[in-house]
Amino acid sequence: MTRHDTVVEVDGLRMSYGSTTVLADVTFAIRRGEVLALLGPNGAGKTTTVEVLEGFRIRSGGRVSVLGSDPEHGDQRWRARLGVVLQSWRDHGNWRVRELQAQLGAYYAAYADETHPRPWDTDELIAAVGLTDRAGTRVDRLSGGQRRRLDVAVGLVGRPELLFLDEPTAGFDPRARREFHDLLLGPVRDTGITVLLTTHDLAEAEKLADRIVILGGGGIVAAGTASELARDIVGRDLVRWRLDGREFEQSTSAATEFVRELFARHSAGITDLEVRRGTLEDTYLTLVQRAEDTVAQETK
């Protein structure tokens, strides 16, 4: 991965509050155009990491580069290249959807030049997030799902190169969560934008992210795709089947090869074959438990 392909570089990031260390030696990178999910239990340092990258919090140590600049010294032109979708934000509820988007777009227009494009056309962006029929609706009269679509539009209005999504579906019902996932997998991904997503929802991370970084005990305990993490950490698949009326099961690290050999030996008689592969949830729980055990041992 070359520097040209890298949007975010974090090397040895540290953050302490007095005698309490939240982050210790956190290192990872985000490639251009990918969605990276940052997972971890409460207190693992997800929000702190994101706030450092956004330039809202000064780190205690380490090196951080976002879009080629140190966030600690990022100016307004640098900030115009970022998009942020918070869990919630206060605004004027009497603004109408189109009015709000047009006003925000006008702010970003001041930073448009040969290296940074003009902001999204207001109506085009509203259509992209599925709010055309709500363009004249007051913000405080939108449903929860519609409001989240507006939040994404606010994050995208300046055509950012990097979009931060901080637990974007917290408190959503299943329908609103599915609509948001469709939005991210469709219009947002179609822009080629780079996304950093923090979430507690394991299924969400597995569905949306190209790669996953898991924080625990003040550092990174694992990183990779969902399937890589499940294979490398959990390691074993479980195969169940029935043969001549009897039930069998086998734990194996190579389920495909095992099933192939099973059918080669028993070409007939096998029924109810089931392969259960290691999941991201298995991986996550294993890693979090290991990190907690390590911290507990160190504090004894």
Rosetta blueprint (number, residue, H / E / L):
1 M L
2 T L
3 R H
4 H H
5 D H
6 T E
7 V E
8 V E
9 E E
10 V E
11 D E
12 G E
13 L E
14 R E
15 M E
16 S E
17 Y E
18 G L
19 S L
20 T E
21 T E
22 V E
23 L E
24 A E
25 D E
26 V E
27 T E
28 F E
29 A E
30 I E
31 R E
32 R L
33 G L
34 E L
35 V E
36 L E
37 A E
38 L E
39 L E
40 G L
41 P L
42 N L
43 G L
44 A L
45 G L
46 K H
47 T H
48 T H
49 T H
50 V H
51 E H
52 V H
53 L H
54 E H
55 G L
56 F L
57 R L
58 I L
59 R L
60 S L
61 G E
62 G E
63 R E
64 V E
65 S E
66 V E
67 L L
68 G L
69 S E
70 D L
71 P H
72 E H
73 H H
74 G L
75 D L
76 Q H
77 R H
78 W H
79 R H
80 A L
81 R L
82 L E
83 G E
84 V E
85 V E
86 L L
87 Q L
88 S L
89 W L
90 R L
91 D L
92 H L
93 G L
94 N L
95 W L
96 R E
97 V H
98 R H
99 E H
100 L H
101 Q H
102 A H
103 Q H
104 L H
105 G H
106 A H
107 Y H
108 Y H
109 A H
110 A L
111 Y L
112 A L
113 D L
114 E L
115 T L
116 H L
117 P L
118 R L
119 P L
120 W L
121 D L
122 T H
123 D H
124 E H
125 L H
126 I H
127 A H
128 A H
129 V L
130 G L
131 L L
132 T H
133 D H
134 R H
135 A L
136 G L
137 T L
138 R E
139 V H
140 D H
141 R H
142 L L
143 S L
144 G H
145 G H
146 Q H
147 R H
148 R H
149 R H
150 L H
151 D H
152 V H
153 A H
154 V H
155 G H
156 L H
157 V L
158 G L
159 R L
160 P L
161 E L
162 L E
163 L E
164 F E
165 L E
166 D E
167 E L
168 P L
169 T L
170 A L
171 G L
172 F L
173 D L
174 P H
175 R H
176 A H
177 R H
178 R H
179 E H
180 F H
181 H H
182 D H
183 L H
184 L H
185 L H
186 G H
187 P H
188 V H
189 R H
190 D H
191 T L
192 G L
193 I L
194 T E
195 V E
196 L E
197 L E
198 T E
199 T L
200 H L
201 D L
202 L H
203 A H
204 E H
205 A H
206 E H
207 K H
208 L H
209 A L
210 D L
211 R E
212 I E
213 V E
214 I E
215 L E
216 G E
217 G L
218 G L
219 G E
220 I E
221 V E
222 A E
223 A E
224 G E
225 T L
226 A H
227 S H
228 E H
229 L H
230 A H
231 R H
232 D H
233 I H
234 V H
235 G L
236 R L
237 D E
238 L E
239 V E
240 R E
241 W E
242 R E
243 L E
244 D L
245 G L
246 R E
247 E E
248 F E
249 E E
250 Q E
251 S E
252 T E
253 S L
254 A L
255 A H
256 T H
257 E H
258 F H
259 V H
260 R H
261 E H
262 L H
263 F H
264 A H
265 R H
266 H L
267 S L
268 A L
269 G L
270 I E
271 T E
272 D E
273 L E
274 E E
275 V E
276 R E
277 R L
278 G L
279 T L
280 L H
281 E H
282 D H
283 T H
284 Y H
285 L H
286 T H
287 L H
288 V H
289 Q H
290 R H
291 A H
292 E H
293 D H
294 T H
295 V H
296 A H
297 Q H
298 E H
299 T L
300 K L
